[in-house]
Amino acid sequence: VEFAGQTIEDMSIEGRLTLCNLAVELGAKYAQIAPDDTTFTYLRDRPFAPQGELFERAVEDWRALSSDADAVFDCEVQCDAK
């Protein structure tokens, strides 16, 4: 399961983790949200995160971990979750 959209982008890291955990508890093999600036801010200076220049290089790689704009999914469900 991949979650995306403005509501997801507006969520805290804790909310995102909760959402993904609930999806797995409902039977998903895994759930993900593409990393963004909220993610990078959360990870910066964490004990096991890369530090300094290594962190900046990691962020460049992590930014590529989102679905392509023209990705095709088996199923798409849209919810109005304002």
C-alpha positions in Angstrom: 0.0 0.0 0.0 1.3 3.4 -0.9 -0.3 6.5 0.7 -0.1 9.9 -1.0 -1.8 13.2 -1.3 -2.1 16.5 0.6 -3.6 15.0 3.8 -0.7 12.6 4.0 1.8 15.3 3.3 0.3 17.4 6.1 0.6 14.5 8.7 3.3 14.3 11.3 5.8 11.5 11.2 4.0 9.9 14.1 0.7 10.0 12.2 2.3 8.6 9.1 3.9 5.7 11.1 0.5 5.0 12.7 -1.3 5.0 9.3 1.3 2.6 7.8 1.1 0.3 10.9 -2.7 0.2 10.7 -2.5 -0.8 7.1 -0.2 -3.7 7.9 -2.5 -4.7 10.8 -5.3 -4.8 8.3 -3.4 -7.3 6.1 -1.1 -5.2 3.8 2.3 -6.8 3.3 3.8 -3.4 3.7 2.8 0.3 3.6 4.8 3.3 2.5 4.7 7.0 2.2 7.3 8.6 -0.1 10.0 10.4 1.9 9.7 14.2 1.9 11.1 17.3 3.8 9.0 16.3 6.9 10.8 12.9 6.8 14.2 14.4 6.3 13.7 16.9 9.1 12.7 14.1 11.4 15.7 12.0 10.5 18.3 14.8 10.7 20.7 14.3 13.7 19.1 11.0 14.8 21.6 8.7 16.4 21.6 6.1 13.6 21.0 8.5 10.6 23.9 9.5 8.4 25.6 12.7 9.5 26.9 15.8 7.7 27.6 15.3 4.0 26.6 11.7 4.2 23.1 12.8 5.3 22.8 15.2 2.3 23.8 12.5 -0.1 21.3 10.1 1.5 18.6 12.7 1.1 19.3 12.9 -2.6 18.9 9.1 -2.9 15.8 9.1 -0.7 14.1 11.7 -2.8 14.0 9.1 -5.6 12.0 6.7 -3.5 8.6 7.8 -4.8 6.4 6.4 -7.5 6.8 7.6 -11.0 4.2 10.2 -12.1 3.0 7.7 -14.8 3.1 4.6 -12.5 0.3 2.0 -13.0 -1.1 0.3 -9.9 -3.2 -2.8 -9.6 -5.8 -0.8 -7.8 -6.2 2.9 -6.8 -8.6 4.0 -4.0 -9.2 7.7 -3.4 -10.6 9.0 -0.2 -11.6 12.6 0.7 -9.7 12.8 4.0 -9.6 16.4 4.8 
